[in-house]
Each structure stands twice: as C-alpha cells, then as structure tokens.
Amino acid sequence: MRSEPRPPTAVDHHGTVVDDAVEVFEGIYSSQDINIGEAATEGFSYRYRAVGDGQVTTATSAVAARRWGHIDPERQYMLAWATGPGVVLDTDRADPVVMQPNVPVMYPSGRTFAFDAAPAVQHFVRFDGTYLESLSAAVRGDLPGPLDLRTTADPAALATLRRTIASAATTLWDPSAPAGTRSLQGRRVAEAVLEAFDATPHSGITAAGRGSVRVAQEWIAANAHRPLTTADVCRATGLSARGLQAAFHRAGATSPMQFLRDVRLHRVRSALETGDPRSTTVAEVARSWGFAHLGRFAGTYASAFGERPSVTLQRRRTVQSPSSAPTASTTT
C-alpha cells in the first residue's frame, strides 16, 4: 500500500537527564540498546527536533556525550550527516562506515546495525519506506520493492543533493507550509537522494508472479504513448485478464492501468519541465499522453507531484529570462 501524507507534526525533545535521553532515542530508533556515556562538557544535555508528515521527516539530533548501541530502521530510509567527526556506522562489521563531517550518507536499511558516535550534531532526512520505494519504482518504471542504496555517493551527486536540501529546508521545517508545497519539496529531495544513492538493480526479482509483471510493465512503459487497454496488455504478455490482475496483486504492484497512468504522468511532467512556456501548453502535452479530461488530469497531477501542471510548465520561465536563449540547467 502506498504511504499517504498526514498533516505535518513537530516534536522537540530536550533535557539534561541521561535516562530521559535514552528513552527518547530508543523510541525514535526502535532500539532497546542505546547507551550514553559521560558528558563531553560540564553537564549533560540532549535535544531532538523533527518535523514530518509520514512520508518525509527532517530532524536534528544533538547529544553532549558519546553514545553507542544498535538502531533498527524498520521501514525507513535515513539520510544523515554530522557536523563533526567521530560517528561510525556498522561498527561490528569488517567494513565500518566512518562519517566525514558534513558529508551525507545513507544509514543501512532493512537490518539492525551498530553505531558509535562522538558528541556532535547530526541532521537527518527520513523517508517512509513505502513512499521512497514507490517513487523509485515510478521513476525507473520498475516494481516497488526494497531498495539497494549505496552508503556513500560521488561528489557531483552530493553537490546537487546539498543544493536541493538547502532550497527545500525552509518548507520542510515549517509545519504550516501548504501541503502541496511541502509535497513538492519533499519529492524533490527524495528524487535527489535516489539519484545520488539508488543502486537497485532492474533484475533479480524472484517473488512469484513478478517475472510476468516485469514483462507487462516494460511493455506498458514502451507503449505508453499509444491507446492501451487491459486486453492489449493481455495479448502482449499471453496472460488472461484474471491471470494478469493476479500476477500484479501477488507482486504487490498497482494495477496495469494504474501503472500506465503513473508512467504517463511522469512523461507529462518531463515534457512540462523541458517545454517552453511560450509555445507549449498543458492541454496539448496532457492530450498527447492520453489524458482527455483536462480537469480530472490536473487534479491527478497535483495529487502526484504536489503542484498543478501549469506551475511545472511556468517554472522554466522563472529560471530563464524570456529573451535569453535556452541553456542546459540542473533543477535543484
């Protein structure tokens, strides 16, 4: 089931009692093994602040003492960076990850891992697992499933990610930000994280029925520009309508027609992002990808991307003066 955003909530835990800090962080990290040592300075203090809507959460953690133990990410993917040295992940493995100051890394996902952290401020962007997996599947035209994320990324990808986080931070930290704006900024950060860290292969899915679903989805993605029906997909895959639906259900995927709609929505978005607002219209792009009812399309697009299609199209005008020649640019 795809995760849904909730009204944003803000939390702020802080104090000077070690036992309270242990309770707070064990709750946050689904752990029963968080340990805190002696205070690094005169007196102990801790603080954890976060704002989240169930899909994307921004957080900051500061503990004035060394801490160690185990973290269970459960169904989350966590991007993190520390302001100082001394934070090490997977300390019980042969290849521990030493976090460099202010360099974002992905926490291990899908398993419990050990850590050891010197006193430092850490910043996080946490993603609901279903949300990030669904986004990755839609972008890649693939099946949703657990992601294989690299721990570290190359400097070029990190530079883009940093710019994206910086531009989105004000919105993501504001619980009163409009839902559409928050959804759009959260999605931009999630897409930048996937661009930097996602190493999920397109093959190797072995669950029952997923081979047939992969064939169907690849065929749908390749033919999304044509008028398609379930019967067309059945003929292409050699499955009956019931068999096709059952295969998608077993794989935990959306229905074939919902998948087709998602592919077309992303193709429309790509066309609007690269189109010239002076000569491109939302209506012509939408119709070219099979969306005949423009009012319904606009609502579906806004639900998927957090903004109306006209806003996506006009954004290009805001980053380029009308008199300037088109140039390549990176969206952040």
Backbone hydrogen bonds, N-H to C=O, Kabsch-Sander energy under -0.5 kcal/mol:
donor,donor_aa,acceptor,acceptor_aa,energy
6,R,53,D,-3.2
9,T,52,G,-2.6
11,V,50,A,-2.6
13,H,48,Y,-3.0
15,G,46,Y,-1.8
18,V,16,T,-0.5
21,A,17,V,-1.9
22,V,18,V,-2.5
23,E,19,D,-2.1
24,V,20,D,-2.4
25,F,21,A,-2.6
26,E,22,V,-2.4
27,G,23,E,-1.7
28,I,24,V,-2.1
29,Y,25,F,-2.3
30,S,27,G,-0.7
31,S,26,E,-2.4
35,N,33,D,-0.5
35,N,68,W,-3.2
37,G,66,R,-3.2
40,A,64,A,-2.4
41,T,64,A,-0.5
43,G,41,T,-0.6
46,Y,15,G,-2.0
47,R,62,A,-2.3
48,Y,13,H,-3.3
49,R,60,T,-2.4
50,A,11,V,-2.1
51,V,58,T,-2.3
52,G,9,T,-2.1
53,D,56,V,-1.2
57,T,126,R,-2.6
58,T,51,V,-2.5
59,A,124,F,-2.1
60,T,49,R,-2.5
61,S,122,Q,-3.0
62,A,47,R,-2.6
63,V,120,A,-0.7
64,A,45,S,-2.4
65,A,63,V,-1.3
66,R,38,E,-0.8
67,R,117,A,-2.3
68,W,35,N,-2.0
69,G,115,F,-1.8
70,H,33,D,-1.6
71,I,113,F,-2.6
72,D,29,Y,-2.2
76,Q,73,P,-0.7
76,Q,74,E,-0.6
77,Y,127,F,-2.2
79,L,77,Y,-0.5
79,L,125,V,-2.6
80,A,105,V,-2.8
81,W,123,H,-1.9
83,T,121,V,-2.7
87,V,99,M,-0.5
88,V,86,G,-0.6
88,V,116,D,-2.9
89,L,97,V,-3.0
90,D,114,A,-2.0
91,T,114,A,-0.9
93,R,90,D,-1.7
97,V,89,L,-2.4
98,V,96,P,-0.6
99,M,87,V,-2.7
99,M,97,V,-0.7
102,N,82,A,-3.9
103,V,100,Q,-2.0
105,V,80,A,-2.6
106,M,151,T,-2.1
107,Y,78,M,-3.0
107,Y,105,V,-0.5
110,G,74,E,-0.5
113,F,71,I,-2.2
115,F,69,G,-2.2
116,D,88,V,-2.1
117,A,67,R,-3.1
118,A,86,G,-1.5
120,A,63,V,-0.5
122,Q,61,S,-3.0
123,H,81,W,-2.9
124,F,59,A,-2.9
125,V,79,L,-2.1
126,R,57,T,-3.1
127,F,77,Y,-2.9
128,D,55,Q,-2.5
129,G,75,R,-3.1
132,L,128,D,-2.4
133,E,129,G,-2.5
134,S,130,T,-2.4
135,L,131,Y,-2.2
136,S,132,L,-2.5
137,A,133,E,-2.2
138,A,134,S,-2.3
139,V,135,L,-2.5
140,R,136,S,-2.4
141,G,137,A,-1.2
142,D,137,A,-2.4
149,L,147,L,-0.9
150,R,197,F,-3.3
158,L,154,D,-2.0
159,A,155,P,-2.1
160,T,156,A,-1.5
161,L,157,A,-2.2
162,R,158,L,-2.9
163,R,159,A,-1.9
164,T,160,T,-2.2
165,I,161,L,-2.6
166,A,162,R,-2.6
167,S,163,R,-2.1
168,A,164,T,-1.5
169,A,165,I,-1.6
172,L,168,A,-2.5
173,W,169,A,-2.2
174,D,171,T,-1.5
177,A,174,D,-1.8
182,R,178,P,-2.7
183,S,179,A,-2.8
184,L,180,G,-2.2
185,Q,181,T,-2.5
186,G,182,R,-2.8
187,R,183,S,-2.2
188,R,184,L,-2.2
189,V,185,Q,-2.1
190,A,186,G,-2.4
191,E,187,R,-2.8
192,A,188,R,-2.0
193,V,189,V,-2.3
194,L,190,A,-2.4
195,E,191,E,-2.4
196,A,192,A,-1.8
197,F,193,V,-2.6
198,D,194,L,-2.0
199,A,148,D,-2.8
206,T,204,G,-0.6
210,R,207,A,-2.1
213,V,209,G,-1.7
214,R,210,R,-2.6
215,V,211,G,-2.0
216,A,212,S,-2.4
217,Q,213,V,-3.1
218,E,214,R,-2.7
219,W,215,V,-2.2
220,I,216,A,-2.6
221,A,217,Q,-2.8
222,A,218,E,-1.9
223,N,219,W,-1.3
224,A,221,A,-0.7
226,R,223,N,-2.1
233,V,229,T,-1.6
234,C,230,T,-2.4
235,R,231,A,-2.3
236,A,232,D,-2.0
237,T,233,V,-1.9
238,G,234,C,-2.0
239,L,234,C,-0.9
244,L,240,S,-2.8
245,Q,241,A,-2.2
246,A,242,R,-2.3
247,A,243,G,-2.2
248,F,244,L,-2.2
249,H,245,Q,-2.2
250,R,246,A,-2.6
251,A,247,A,-1.8
252,G,249,H,-1.2
253,A,248,F,-2.3
259,F,255,S,-2.7
260,L,256,P,-2.2
261,R,257,M,-2.1
262,D,258,Q,-2.3
263,V,259,F,-2.5
264,R,260,L,-2.5
265,L,261,R,-2.5
266,H,262,D,-2.1
267,R,263,V,-2.0
268,V,264,R,-2.6
269,R,265,L,-2.6
270,S,266,H,-2.2
271,A,267,R,-2.1
272,L,268,V,-2.6
273,E,269,R,-2.5
274,T,270,S,-1.4
275,G,271,A,-1.1
279,S,276,D,-1.9
280,T,276,D,-2.7
285,V,281,T,-1.8
286,A,282,V,-2.9
287,R,283,A,-2.6
288,S,284,E,-1.8
289,W,285,V,-0.9
289,W,286,A,-0.9
290,G,287,R,-1.8
291,F,286,A,-2.5
292,A,290,G,-1.0
294,L,292,A,-1.0
297,F,293,H,-2.5
298,A,294,L,-2.5
299,G,295,G,-1.6
300,T,296,R,-2.3
301,Y,297,F,-3.0
302,A,298,A,-2.3
303,S,299,G,-2.1
304,A,300,T,-1.8
305,F,301,Y,-2.6
306,G,302,A,-2.2
311,V,308,R,-1.0
312,T,308,R,-1.4
313,L,309,P,-2.2
314,Q,310,S,-2.3
315,R,311,V,-1.5
316,R,312,T,-0.6
316,R,313,L,-0.8
317,R,314,Q,-1.0
318,T,314,Q,-1.1
319,V,315,R,-0.9
320,Q,317,R,-0.7
324,S,321,S,-1.6
331,T,329,S,-0.5
